[in-house]
């Protein structure tokens, strides 16, 4: 009887786990750099119109260095609309630890659990940031730009991660990672659970007259391995947000097509 009960429990657990995996879909949000030509109220209206509930804000929309009362006023507007202000960045950092404290105080006041940063790769600077991470129990996610930038390759990112608190991780910009010649699905796995944010972006890579030309394109139409990445996110039941972002100035002038296309792409392919 006991053996039958254990078997039934095991089967029930297996079914529950399988159902969880089948039901999983990554959260899709907005990096407001995509709407950099809009004012805060326009961004809020844009999110409402397109059903966006997760927001990652740039400084012109939610300033960590500005008056806290104004930030709280804006957050109250988002809260009333059911929009979650989950992070901000890429946040500027200082070589001085105490100047960086304001970022953490802002995040704490806003209920934010992760801050997106891209500081200089300087040991003393990182020592100070790590102390603040431990003090506030707030994660940092290192953002990557192009291959020649400070964190333009996973190897450069790992030069920081390998010796640091596990709450220091990655904001994986899929577009820039792809432009640098890396596979987003494979690198997500290689980061061993330390991807805390993802920028949902795609890049087309062409060689013209012997020079590599990298262009922001509609998500799903470039070289990014989104099939592999979405499969890995589902396998890991990754709890983060894929924040829609574009560096393309033309898309940013009127981001509706780009944003709705990105939302549809993830919905259609994250199955």
Helices and strands as residue ranges (DSSP letters): H 2-23, E 27-31, G 32-35, H 40-50, E 54-57, H 68-80, E 84-88, H 97-110, E 114-117, H 123-136, E 139-143, H 154-161, E 168-173, H 174-179, H 184-190, E 195-200, E 202-208, E 211-217, H 226-236, E 241-244, H 249-253, H 256-269
